[in-house]
Amino acid sequence: LSDSAKKKTTENTEAEQKTVRFDIGGQLYRVSKSLIEQHVGTMLARLASDTWLSDPDATIFIDRDGEIFQYVLYYMRYGKVS
């Protein structure tokens, strides 16, 4: 690989490591780890922590309604649900 291709691959890998993958009732979500970490003390933060999630490439499965989870993420981002 060229130097620029290697750099791009490294950047992509770093970006992927800064996200957490969730499978909520069959719907897949990729969420920035920084968003999750802003909500210390929540179950989502615990599930995505290094203590609970030993494999950073693993997908966290939660057996709940996947469509409703988008509102949870919206609330985490904006502090309200519209």
DRENLOGU-149849 format. One record per residue: residue number from 1; x, y, z of N, C-alpha, C, CB in turn; residue in one letter; chain. Coordinates in nm, 2 decimals. Glycine has a CB too. Example, Ala and Ser with C-alpha at 12.3 -4.5 7.8 and 13.67 -1.06 7.14 Angstrom:
# residues 2
{node 1,{1.32,-0.57,0.78},{1.23,-0.45,0.78},{1.32,-0.33,0.78},{1.13,-0.45,0.90},a,A}
{node 2,{1.28,-0.22,0.71},{1.37,-0.11,0.71},{1.29,0.00,0.79},{1.41,-0.06,0.57},s,A}
END
This chain:
# residues 82
{node 1,{0.08,-0.12,0.00},{0.00,0.00,0.00},{0.09,0.12,0.00},{-0.09,0.00,0.12},l,A}
{node 2,{0.04,0.23,-0.06},{0.11,0.36,-0.06},{0.09,0.42,0.08},{0.05,0.45,-0.17},s,A}
{node 3,{0.18,0.52,0.10},{0.17,0.58,0.23},{0.04,0.65,0.26},{0.28,0.69,0.24},d,A}
{node 4,{-0.02,0.71,0.16},{-0.16,0.77,0.18},{-0.26,0.67,0.20},{-0.19,0.86,0.05},s,A}
{node 5,{-0.25,0.55,0.13},{-0.35,0.44,0.15},{-0.34,0.39,0.29},{-0.33,0.33,0.05},a,A}
{node 6,{-0.21,0.37,0.34},{-0.19,0.32,0.48},{-0.25,0.42,0.58},{-0.04,0.30,0.50},k,A}
{node 7,{-0.23,0.55,0.56},{-0.28,0.65,0.65},{-0.43,0.64,0.65},{-0.23,0.79,0.61},k,A}
{node 8,{-0.49,0.63,0.54},{-0.64,0.63,0.53},{-0.69,0.50,0.60},{-0.68,0.63,0.38},k,A}
{node 9,{-0.62,0.39,0.59},{-0.66,0.27,0.65},{-0.65,0.28,0.80},{-0.58,0.15,0.60},t,A}
{node 10,{-0.54,0.34,0.85},{-0.52,0.37,0.99},{-0.63,0.46,1.05},{-0.39,0.43,1.02},t,A}
{node 11,{-0.66,0.57,0.97},{-0.77,0.66,1.02},{-0.90,0.59,1.03},{-0.78,0.78,0.92},e,A}
{node 12,{-0.93,0.51,0.93},{-1.06,0.43,0.93},{-1.07,0.34,1.05},{-1.08,0.35,0.80},n,A}
{node 13,{-0.96,0.27,1.08},{-0.95,0.18,1.19},{-0.97,0.25,1.32},{-0.82,0.10,1.19},t,A}
{node 14,{-0.91,0.37,1.34},{-0.92,0.45,1.46},{-1.06,0.50,1.47},{-0.82,0.57,1.46},e,A}
{node 15,{-1.13,0.54,1.36},{-1.26,0.59,1.37},{-1.36,0.48,1.41},{-1.31,0.65,1.23},a,A}
{node 16,{-1.33,0.36,1.36},{-1.42,0.24,1.39},{-1.41,0.21,1.54},{-1.38,0.12,1.31},e,A}
{node 17,{-1.29,0.22,1.60},{-1.26,0.19,1.74},{-1.33,0.29,1.83},{-1.12,0.19,1.77},q,A}
{node 18,{-1.37,0.41,1.78},{-1.43,0.51,1.86},{-1.58,0.50,1.85},{-1.38,0.65,1.81},k,A}
{node 19,{-1.63,0.39,1.80},{-1.77,0.37,1.79},{-1.81,0.24,1.86},{-1.82,0.37,1.64},t,A}
{node 20,{-1.94,0.23,1.90},{-1.99,0.11,1.96},{-2.11,0.07,1.87},{-2.04,0.14,2.11},v,A}
{node 21,{-2.11,-0.06,1.85},{-2.22,-0.12,1.77},{-2.32,-0.19,1.85},{-2.16,-0.22,1.66},r,A}
{node 22,{-2.44,-0.15,1.83},{-2.56,-0.21,1.90},{-2.65,-0.28,1.80},{-2.63,-0.10,1.98},f,A}
{node 23,{-2.70,-0.40,1.84},{-2.80,-0.47,1.77},{-2.92,-0.46,1.86},{-2.76,-0.62,1.73},d,A}
{node 24,{-3.02,-0.37,1.83},{-3.13,-0.36,1.92},{-3.25,-0.42,1.84},{-3.16,-0.20,1.95},i,A}
{node 25,{-3.30,-0.53,1.89},{-3.41,-0.60,1.83},{-3.39,-0.62,1.68},{-3.53,-0.52,1.85},g,A}
{node 26,{-3.27,-0.65,1.64},{-3.24,-0.67,1.49},{-3.21,-0.55,1.42},{-3.36,-0.73,1.43},g,A}
{node 27,{-3.22,-0.43,1.47},{-3.18,-0.31,1.40},{-3.04,-0.27,1.45},{-3.28,-0.19,1.43},q,A}
{node 28,{-2.95,-0.25,1.36},{-2.81,-0.22,1.39},{-2.79,-0.07,1.40},{-2.72,-0.27,1.28},l,A}
{node 29,{-2.72,-0.03,1.50},{-2.68,0.11,1.53},{-2.53,0.12,1.55},{-2.76,0.17,1.65},y,A}
{node 30,{-2.47,0.22,1.50},{-2.33,0.25,1.53},{-2.33,0.39,1.59},{-2.24,0.25,1.40},r,A}
{node 31,{-2.28,0.39,1.72},{-2.29,0.51,1.80},{-2.15,0.55,1.84},{-2.38,0.49,1.92},v,A}
{node 32,{-2.12,0.68,1.84},{-1.99,0.73,1.88},{-1.97,0.70,2.03},{-1.97,0.88,1.86},s,A}
{node 33,{-1.85,0.65,2.06},{-1.82,0.61,2.20},{-1.82,0.73,2.29},{-1.68,0.54,2.21},k,A}
{node 34,{-1.79,0.85,2.23},{-1.79,0.97,2.31},{-1.93,1.01,2.36},{-1.73,1.09,2.23},s,A}
{node 35,{-2.03,0.98,2.27},{-2.17,1.01,2.31},{-2.21,0.92,2.43},{-2.26,0.99,2.20},l,A}
{node 36,{-2.17,0.79,2.42},{-2.21,0.70,2.53},{-2.14,0.74,2.66},{-2.17,0.56,2.49},i,A}
{node 37,{-2.01,0.78,2.65},{-1.93,0.82,2.76},{-1.98,0.95,2.83},{-1.78,0.83,2.72},e,A}
{node 38,{-2.05,1.03,2.76},{-2.11,1.15,2.82},{-2.22,1.11,2.92},{-2.17,1.24,2.71},q,A}
{node 39,{-2.27,0.99,2.92},{-2.38,0.95,3.01},{-2.33,0.84,3.10},{-2.50,0.90,2.92},h,A}
{node 40,{-2.23,0.88,3.18},{-2.17,0.79,3.28},{-2.29,0.75,3.38},{-2.06,0.86,3.36},v,A}
{node 41,{-2.28,0.62,3.42},{-2.38,0.57,3.51},{-2.50,0.51,3.44},{-2.43,0.68,3.60},g,A}
{node 42,{-2.51,0.52,3.31},{-2.62,0.46,3.24},{-2.58,0.31,3.21},{-2.66,0.54,3.11},t,A}
{node 43,{-2.68,0.23,3.18},{-2.66,0.09,3.15},{-2.58,0.09,3.01},{-2.79,0.01,3.14},m,A}
{node 44,{-2.62,0.18,2.92},{-2.55,0.18,2.79},{-2.40,0.20,2.81},{-2.61,0.28,2.70},l,A}
{node 45,{-2.37,0.30,2.90},{-2.23,0.33,2.92},{-2.16,0.21,2.99},{-2.21,0.45,3.02},a,A}
{node 46,{-2.22,0.14,3.08},{-2.16,0.03,3.14},{-2.14,-0.08,3.04},{-2.25,-0.03,3.25},r,A}
{node 47,{-2.24,-0.11,2.95},{-2.23,-0.21,2.85},{-2.11,-0.18,2.75},{-2.36,-0.23,2.77},l,A}
{node 48,{-2.09,-0.06,2.72},{-1.99,-0.02,2.62},{-1.85,0.00,2.69},{-2.03,0.11,2.55},a,A}
{node 49,{-1.84,-0.01,2.82},{-1.72,0.02,2.89},{-1.62,-0.10,2.87},{-1.74,0.04,3.04},s,A}
{node 50,{-1.49,-0.07,2.89},{-1.39,-0.17,2.88},{-1.41,-0.29,2.98},{-1.25,-0.11,2.90},d,A}
{node 51,{-1.48,-0.26,3.09},{-1.50,-0.36,3.19},{-1.60,-0.47,3.14},{-1.56,-0.30,3.32},t,A}
{node 52,{-1.70,-0.43,3.07},{-1.81,-0.52,3.02},{-1.78,-0.57,2.88},{-1.94,-0.45,3.03},w,A}
{node 53,{-1.73,-0.48,2.80},{-1.71,-0.51,2.66},{-1.56,-0.54,2.63},{-1.75,-0.39,2.57},l,A}
{node 54,{-1.53,-0.67,2.65},{-1.38,-0.71,2.63},{-1.34,-0.70,2.49},{-1.36,-0.85,2.69},s,A}
{node 55,{-1.43,-0.72,2.39},{-1.39,-0.72,2.25},{-1.45,-0.59,2.19},{-1.44,-0.85,2.18},d,A}
{node 56,{-1.37,-0.49,2.16},{-1.42,-0.37,2.10},{-1.49,-0.38,1.97},{-1.31,-0.27,2.09},p,A}
{node 57,{-1.47,-0.49,1.90},{-1.53,-0.52,1.77},{-1.67,-0.59,1.79},{-1.44,-0.60,1.68},d,A}
{node 58,{-1.70,-0.63,1.91},{-1.83,-0.70,1.93},{-1.95,-0.61,1.92},{-1.83,-0.76,2.07},a,A}
{node 59,{-2.06,-0.67,1.88},{-2.18,-0.59,1.87},{-2.26,-0.63,2.00},{-2.26,-0.63,1.74},t,A}
{node 60,{-2.31,-0.52,2.06},{-2.39,-0.54,2.19},{-2.53,-0.56,2.15},{-2.37,-0.41,2.28},i,A}
{node 61,{-2.59,-0.68,2.19},{-2.73,-0.71,2.16},{-2.82,-0.67,2.28},{-2.74,-0.86,2.12},f,A}
{node 62,{-2.92,-0.60,2.25},{-3.02,-0.57,2.35},{-3.16,-0.61,2.29},{-3.02,-0.42,2.39},i,A}
{node 63,{-3.23,-0.69,2.36},{-3.36,-0.75,2.31},{-3.47,-0.65,2.35},{-3.38,-0.89,2.38},d,A}
{node 64,{-3.48,-0.55,2.27},{-3.58,-0.45,2.28},{-3.62,-0.39,2.14},{-3.54,-0.33,2.37},r,A}
{node 65,{-3.72,-0.31,2.14},{-3.77,-0.25,2.01},{-3.66,-0.16,1.95},{-3.90,-0.17,2.03},d,A}
{node 66,{-3.61,-0.20,1.83},{-3.50,-0.13,1.76},{-3.54,0.01,1.71},{-3.45,-0.21,1.65},g,A}
{node 67,{-3.67,0.02,1.68},{-3.72,0.15,1.63},{-3.72,0.26,1.74},{-3.85,0.14,1.56},e,A}
{node 68,{-3.76,0.22,1.86},{-3.76,0.31,1.97},{-3.63,0.36,2.02},{-3.84,0.24,2.09},i,A}
{node 69,{-3.52,0.27,1.99},{-3.39,0.31,2.04},{-3.34,0.44,1.97},{-3.29,0.19,2.00},f,A}
{node 70,{-3.39,0.47,1.86},{-3.35,0.60,1.79},{-3.38,0.72,1.88},{-3.41,0.61,1.65},q,A}
{node 71,{-3.49,0.71,1.96},{-3.54,0.81,2.04},{-3.45,0.82,2.17},{-3.68,0.80,2.09},y,A}
{node 72,{-3.40,0.71,2.21},{-3.30,0.71,2.32},{-3.17,0.78,2.28},{-3.26,0.56,2.36},v,A}
{node 73,{-3.12,0.75,2.16},{-3.01,0.82,2.11},{-3.03,0.97,2.09},{-2.96,0.76,1.97},l,A}
{node 74,{-3.15,1.00,2.04},{-3.18,1.14,2.02},{-3.18,1.22,2.15},{-3.32,1.16,1.95},y,A}
{node 75,{-3.24,1.16,2.26},{-3.24,1.22,2.39},{-3.09,1.23,2.44},{-3.32,1.13,2.48},y,A}
{node 76,{-3.01,1.13,2.42},{-2.87,1.14,2.46},{-2.80,1.25,2.39},{-2.80,1.01,2.44},m,A}
{node 77,{-2.83,1.28,2.27},{-2.76,1.38,2.19},{-2.82,1.52,2.22},{-2.78,1.36,2.04},r,A}
{node 78,{-2.95,1.54,2.24},{-3.01,1.67,2.25},{-3.07,1.70,2.38},{-3.10,1.69,2.14},y,A}
{node 79,{-3.09,1.60,2.47},{-3.15,1.63,2.60},{-3.30,1.64,2.60},{-3.09,1.75,2.66},g,A}
{node 80,{-3.36,1.60,2.49},{-3.51,1.61,2.48},{-3.55,1.52,2.36},{-3.56,1.75,2.46},k,A}
{node 81,{-3.67,1.48,2.36},{-3.73,1.41,2.25},{-3.84,1.49,2.18},{-3.78,1.27,2.29},v,A}
{node 82,{-3.82,1.51,2.05},{-3.92,1.59,1.98},{-4.02,1.51,1.91},{-3.85,1.68,1.87},s,A}
END
